[in-house]
Amino acid sequence: MTAVIQIENLVKDYGKVRALNGLDLAVEPGEVHGFLGPNGAGKTTTIRILLGLLRPTSGTARVFGVDPIRNAVQLHRRLAYVPGDVELWPNLTGGEAIDVFSRLRGHADRARVEKLAERFDLDLGKKGRTYSKGNRQKVALVAALAAEVDLLILDEPTAGLDPLMEAVFQECIRDAKSHGVSVLLSSHILAQVEALADRVSIVRAGQVIESGTLAELRHLTRTDVRVTTTRPADALGALPGVHGLRTEGDEVHFQVDGEHMQQVVSTLADLGVHALVAHPPTLEQLLLRHYGTSDPDEAVAAEKSAERAAQAGRRRGREGTRAEGSPADHAGDARGNSAGDSRDDHAGDRSSNGHPGDPSETRRSARQGAGKHSAKESR
């Protein structure tokens, strides 16, 4: 069966900064795929490439088997996108904005829109300028979930929503999945991904460093165990795969690697178990372990530090290359690359800003274009 999303060795450079560094990703039909990583890891850049808003520097990205740049109009009839920060037309009501999004896709189900608006407690009659961040997010969610599409691409979709609406969102995603819709879910709410995702990909410095089901990923990490025994449990510390053994009153606390759990349980049976509690690792623990820390802030700092080190290495490599070649040749290369990067990045920015969800940028571009035409005519 062909993957809904297939990315291979994807690279994206913004001038001298490499946002994606050989990223690989596959989303299968009918699955909810969690896309995790701290700010700056490359998640949003990947999503913009999938939407046809950015051109990759190299590598391939396919959505439903076709290039998202060359087939953007065709693909946007089959997918719906929700960003983490929604902008609406200030003078249109929420209902009118949803109608615009629906007509751009070519079909709309008004009854479904009203049903979803009721579930999300959204007043469709209010103007866009009166909505809070959470209500703007609800408008985008209702528009996406009401669409008859095969793929949902969600980038921090519940930013600004309260816990009650978060629960409604999870119910809606499960309902969409039951109808065969595939979902790429990028979120910082790890409990949300843990509850919804069939598979998870962890991104670091523009690369997917781990991908699989939660069960597969948990097998690679440790389980927390608390046990009370009739006999001393010091012997547990000598077993392979046991870490951080400590005693707290009558209770022994330790962590054990998944592949050594059976041996630990056999040993515990000989010690006379009174009480036993084992907690599998949470998704947060899985993510933080890949960043070599137990502190989320340290994880983000480690990510930024790794990216700075990578950039420094690339600068040293370029300086070494310039030292080996002739100054004139390298000056020409630098001019050509700078111009090419500038054109490519500005083109991507214009595509991104021209998205229907960002009307202010659309109006600014239109005014600028009108001004240029007027100047030409006067000349």
N, C-alpha and C positions, 0 to 999 in steps of 0.2 A: 504494500500500500504506500502511495506517495505521501511524503511528509507535507503538512500544510505550510510550514516554514522550514527552509533548509538553508543554513548559512555555513560556508566553508572558507576558512582562512581569511576572514574579513579584516581589512586594514583601513583605517581612516585617519589621515593627518590633517590637522589644522595648522598650516604653516609648519613650524618646528615642533609642535606638540602632537604626539601620537595618542589619539583617543582610543582606537581599537588596534590591537596588536595580534592579529591572527585568530580572531574569535570564531568558534564553531558552535552551532546551535541547531537543534532539530525539535520541532513541535509536531507531534503526531495528530491525526484526525481524532476529534472528540475528546482530547485531553486538556486539562488545565495545567499549564506549565508555569511554575514559579521562576522568576528571573530576579535574582538577589545580588546585592552588592552595595557598598557605601556610595555616597555622592562622589562623582568623578570616576567611577569604575568603568563607565562606557555604556550603561544601560539605555539612556535616552538617545545617545547617538545611534545605537543599534536600531532602536525603534524608528527613528527618523529615516534611516536608510530603508527599513521595511515599508514605510509609508510612501517612499519615493520623494522625500523632501531633501535628501542629501545623496550625493554620489560617493560611493566608496573609492578610496585610493586604489585598492586592489582587492582581490578575492571575489566571491560570488554570494549573492543573496537572492533567494527565490521564494515567492509567496504563491501558493497554488501552482508551483512549477514554472512561473514566468518571472521575468525581470520587473521589479516594482517601479523602476524609472521609466522603462519603455511602455509599460502597461498600467500606468497609474489610474487612469479613468476606469478601465475595466475592473481593476482590483478593488477600488473604493466602492464599487457597487456590491462587493461581497464581504467587506469588512467594515467594522466600526471602531473608532478610536476615542479614548477618553484620556486627556492629559491630566496632570496633577494641579494645574492652575488654569481654570477656565475663564475666558473672556467672552462676554455676550454683547450684542448690539444694545446700547443703552435705552433706545426708544422702542424696542420690540418687547412684547411680553414673552414670558417663558414659553408659552404655547406656540407663539408665532416663530420663535427661534427654533423650536423643535420641528415645526413645519418646514422651515427653510432647509434644515439638515436632512429631513426625510425626502424632500423633493430633489435635492442634489443627488441622492442615492437612487431615486426613481420610483420609490414605493413607500407607503406609509399606512399604518394601521391605527386610526384615531382611537378606537376602543381600547387597544392595548396601551397607548400612551396615557389615556385617562386612568386606566387601572394601575399602571406603574406610578403615576403621579400620586394616586391615593395611597399606595403602599409606602412611598417615600415622604408622604405628608408635604407635598409641594403644591403651592398655589400657582397655577399656570397663567392666571390673569394679571400678575404683577409685572411691571416693567423691569427690564434687565438691570437698570441702574439702581433699583431698590433692593436687589438680592444681596444677601451676605455671601461670603465665600462658600459656605456649606450649601446654600441653595443654588448657587451657580453650578456647583459640582453635581447637584441632583439633576439639574436640567440636562447636563451632558450625559449623565448615567441613564436617564429616562430615554433620551434620544437614541443612545447606543443600544440599550436593551430592548427597545421597541422595534428596532430594525430587523428585517428578515435577512440576516447575514450568516456566513459560515465561520467567521473569525472575529473575535473581540481582542483588540490590543489595548491593554489598560496600563497606564503609567501613573502610579500613585492615585488610583481612582477614588479613594475614599478620604483624601486629604480634606480636613475641615468638617467631616461628618461626626456626629455623636455616636456613642456605642449602640444605641437602638437602631440607627440607620445602618450601621456596620452589619448588624445581624440581618437586616432586610437585604442588604447587598449580597451577603453570602447565600441567602436563600435564592436570590435571582440568578446568581452564577450557577448554582446547582441545577436550577430549572433549565438554564440555557444548555448546560452540559448534557442533561437528559434528552435534549432535542438534537444532539449531535454537533453542537457548536464547539469549536476549539477556542481556547483562551490562552493568551500570553499575558501573564500578570506580573508586573513589576511593582513591588511594594516594600516599604520599610516596616510594615506591620507584620512581623514574623508569625504571630499567632493566626493571622488571616491566611497567609500562604500555607501554613501547616494544616489548617482546616480544609483548604480547598484544593491544593495542588496534588496531582498524580505524580508529577516529577518536578525536580528542582534543579536549576543550574546556578552555580555560584560564580560570580564574575569578579576578577581582580586584575587591575591594571590593563584593562582591555582584552582580557582572555577569560574563557570559561575554565576554571581550575578544577571543578567537580560537577558532575551531572549524574542524576539517577533518581530512583524513587526514594522516599524518606526511609523506607526499610533498608534499602541498600546503603544509604549514607550513614544510617545509624549503626549498621554493622561495622563500619570503619572507625567508630569512635567508642567512648566508654559509657558504661551504665553506672549510675549512683546506687549504692547498696547500703542500707542500714539494717543491722541484724543484732538480736539479743540471743546469746547462747548460754548453756549451762556450764560449759568448760571454756577455759581461756582460748581466745581466737588469734593468739600471736602467730600461729603457724600460717595463717593466711598471707602474712606479709612476705613469706618466702615463695609463694606461688607465682608462676609467670603470668603477666598481664594484670596483676593487682597493683594499684597505685594509691598513695595518700592514706595508708591505713592509720587510723587513730581511734582511741577509745574515749567515749564521753559517758561517764558513769557506767551503767550496765550495757550500754549500746556501743557497737563497733560500726564505724563508718569507713567506707573505702570506695574506690572506683575500679571497675574491671573492664578490660577490653572484650569486645563481643566474642572473639574467637576462643577466649579462655573461660567463658561463663560456665560451661558444663563441668570443668574440673573444679571450679570454685564451689559450685552447688554440691558436688560429691563430697568435698571436704567439709562443708557446713553440715551435711547430714550426720557426720561422725561427731560433731561438736555439740549436738543437742540444741536444735533451734527452737526458741520460744516465740520469737517474732521476727518477721522479715519483710522489708519494704524495698522494692527495686524500682527506680525511675529511669526509663529510657531517656537518652539525651534529647533535649528540645531542639527545634530548628535553630534557635538563637545560639545554643551551645555549639551546634555543628558549624554555623557560620563563623562564630568567633574563634573556633579552633583553627579554621583555615587562615585566620589573620593573626594567629600566634598570641592571643591575649584573651583574657576573660572580661575585659572592659570594653564596651562599645565605643567609647571615645578614643581609647587607645587603638581600636581597630581602624577607625577612620584616619587617625594620625599615622598609623603604620602604612595605610594605603597611600596617603599623600607623600610620605617619606620615600616609599618605593618608586612612585612616579617621578619625584624629583631626582632620585638617583638614576633612573632610566634616562631622563632628559639630559642629565649631566654626561652620562656615558655616550649618548648620541652626539652631543656637542663635541666631546673629545674626539669621537670618530670622524666627524666632519672636518675638524681642525687638522687631524692627521692626514686626511685625504687632500686637503688644500695644500699642505706642505709638500706633498709628493708631486703635484701637477704644476703646470705653468699658470702664473697669475692671470694672464689674459683669458685662458680657457675657462678657468674657474669663475672669473667675473661674468663671462657670458652665460655659464650654466646657472649661476646664482640669479641673474636677471630673468632668465627663462623660467626657472622654477618658481621664483617669487611671483612673476606675473601669472603663471598657471595656477598656483595655489590661491592667489587672490581672486582670480576669476571664478574658480570652482567654489570657494567658500562663500563669496558674495552671492553666487547663484543659489547655493543651498539656503542662505539666509533669506533671500527673497521668496523662495518656495515655502519655507517654514512660516514666514510672516504673512504670506498670502492665504493661509489656511482659513476656512470660513469661521473658525472659532476666534479669530483675531481681527475684528472689523476695523479697529483703529488703525492698524498697520495698512490694511487695504485702502482706507481713505487717504492716508498720507501718500501712499504710492501713486494713487490716482491723481492727487493734486500736483505732485511733482511731475508726473508725465504730462499733465495738461499744461503746466508752466513751460516745459520744454517745447511742446508743439507750438504754443503761442509765440515763443521767442523766434522759432524758425520761420513762422508765417510773417512776423513783422520784418525780419531780415529780407 
